[in-house]
């Protein structure tokens, strides 16, 4: 069953290459037969070279002509090649048949090279798809059962043994291991994972057995979103390529009209013989065709997209690769983007006879019943301590939580809330708390009975690479970097100072972020927005380039954004900008080379200093050169 599938896959991937190789072989044998005088053998081989090498171009050209009523470069090349062969038979100058076959051959080689970048991207999709196993080992009533991935449901518990691929995204319930996430996030080193950590479909489990709880449908897994994004990137042409495509259609008509005039007027105007006239007209068709110009853009952009994908940067289409290189201003969301979005205990201070552990254990006893992120951070910090859960727990939203632990009332919350239950708040702690709050930290007071035990500072951790990323973006010449957040001014300023951002917009609603992006676009035109949450989606959509965090980002943010950072690595933004700028530089170089060759060859043709083979080599050689130049970004 596998053999036909593999054969079909081989045919799809390598048709152009095989056709070019066969065309070249038949051309060589036909040329050799002509030199030996074996005309009958040569006239069998050379038409076969024409058919095999030119079939795809002829099919595409005729399809465009009859279905879209348009002329394209493919058809011009076929007409020129057949014209050369016909002229060769008419004048019994059989080298002209070779010239036409050379045109077909070089055009086929050029087409194969243009498809190479696309094939690289297609292979990356297939390799991603192959990373996901077809079945998962599920636990049901204590027994393992193997079922198809498509039958997995949220809440199912699966078992992954050492050396196996993770079948779907999930949360580790038990076990400890290292996972190779290179295929998903681009990280070169295995990552340690234990209870509570999220794992991703397609990553390779190391030495430990894991029990994983499915927390999202298999079709919503990170790897499936990656596959959809890469497939989308292949099918959408950037504005520059759309312009070139439109230009080609009009240009081809002009070339055909000019070719007809050149094939009919010179004998009457300048006294050329008909053989020379037709030969020059055919050469004109070859050298004036914009093949190199057509190949100047897409191979470059596809190479840049493939390069980015290898580094954990997903461009949804070539247009975004173009735009990211032109960005002059960048806006960052705070929570989940510049910070990890996961609050943690920053510091604990105790008073009187209490220790820090006493404060943590007491707070954890009531917070263990809470779903609030601050409560979870406190429980996590106290995970190595022995404490007993409280009873009669009651949470007061926005204020705190109370309960009974070891027959005493425990109060955990903000200062105003705790003051309702205690006689006074120690002045020493008030000064420290004020300093913490000025730095943007959230402070929780802990009291037992009527006595304050201490305070706990909670902070959202700034991403380790955030400051270096902002510094690198400034070095790249980004003119304005701002932070947009719904958080309070003090917290926002604290994070901004830590990472090196000078301008902060705080306490923003989603529509306020949208307004700021519009203001930045009025001044800087091309603006990027980096975010991860649902509230960032409007700003991501409005921005010239929306950039989403791939792991922590919400589905809405990922669907709205133009670029996805798979490993949530902010430093990849600078890499994306470099790829964008480099791609634009290569595209400009390619267009200059393509136009230069066309002008030189046209001048040479009118002066009579080049023949058809030289025109073919010059024209198609420039196309090959431009295509290979575009593939530089694969490196």
Secondary structure, DSSP 4 states (H G I P E B T S, - for coil): -HHHHHHHHHHHHHHHHHHHHHHHHHHHHHHHHHHHT-HHHHHHHHHHHHHHHHHHHHHHHHHHHHHS----HHHHHHHHHHHHHHHHHHHT-THHHHHHHHHHHHHHHHHHHHHHHHHHHHHHHHHHHHTS-SEEEEEETTEEEEEEGGG--TT-EEEE-TTPBP-S-EEEEE--EEEE-HHHH--SS-EEE-TT-EE-TTPEE-SS-EEEEE-S-GGGSHHHHHHHHHHHHHH---HHHHHHHHHHHHHHHHHHHHHHHHHHSHHHHT---HHHHHHHHHHHHHHHS-HHHHTTTHHHHHHHHHHHHHTTEEESSHHHHHHHTT--EEEEEIIIIIEEEEEEEEEEEE-TT--HHHHHHHHHHHHTT--SHHHHHHHHHTTTS-----EEEEEETTTEEEEEETTEEEEEE-HHHHTTTSS---HHHHHHHHHHHHTT-EEEEEEETTEEEEEEEEEEEEPTTHHHHHHHHHHTT--EEEEE-SS-HHHHHHHHHHHT--EEE-S--HHHHHHHHHHHHHHHSSEEEEE-SGGGHHHHHHSSEEEEETTT--HHHHHH-SEEETT--TTHHHHHHHHHHHHHHHHHHHHHHHHHHHHHHHHHHHTT---HHHHHHHHHHHHHHHHHHHGGGG-
